[in-house]
């Protein structure tokens, strides 16, 4: 079905003609039988959905596909660094507690929040229900994934007392200060301020603790290396370079191939020679360690993880709390 058939503008939409979508009617039935939702209420909820072509357009052109030199300009700005220092100073006790509890450096947590939402200032303006329904029905390549997230979102909304029709987030359905998708919210979010509620929409303390918990649960190694500065490997070693999101070698193997591994890294440390697409500037090479690949669990992009690491370093250099 065309998006245009069932949508009458963005502001005053007729809403979704649910019976025209067998996938959606089957989904509603499963939510009723497996999770005890009201069939009538879900019908009313989905009738209010607006399918949004701009969601499909956005997911087909993610900024992470930009060359690295252009992508980094989106986040490595003076304003973003200074706002990161301000955020770190304001929340220093919470960040230190998260660092101690989860083993994740405070500046990494701050940088992720900075890249995701500019420290909570830009959490997305798309109704999450609209985004996830649009992607379930109109994006076949990842329909199964977004249908699972739609299920998780409705469960989350019920658990958290959220109105599923008014909760807003990114075009892909990520929510709150740290931009957790619904399944991550339910699995990794923590109550870090002790108010017996896990609120990533408005509580920075919960967001800080949840980012730390997320990385720790994905096996962040406290005190371990993350990624090197750019290196110039010999031509023969460049065939080892990869854009895979997992380490393929050890530090010793890279040294043997003539790659300059940072001093102090144990020889048996897992590592990858990373090829970073840099457009007309040519490929850039870095040595990535396991913690770098943990950051890519948050967003499966080399550019994203590099932006987080470089922003974190800039914040750490200027933050008097270090």
Secondary structure by P-SEA (a helix, b strand, c coil): cccccccccccccccccccccaaaaaaaaaaaacccccaaaaaaaaaaccccaaaaaaaacccccccaaaaaaacccaaaaaaaaaaaaaaaaaaaaaaaaccccaaaaaaaaaaccccccccccccaaaaaaaaaccccccaaaaaaaaaaaaaaaaaacccccccccccccccccccccaaaaacccccccccccccccccaaaaaaaaaaaaaaaccccccccccccccccccccccccccccccccaaaaaaaccccccccccccbbbbcccccccccbbbbbbcaaaaaaacccccaaaaaaaaaaaaaaaaacccc
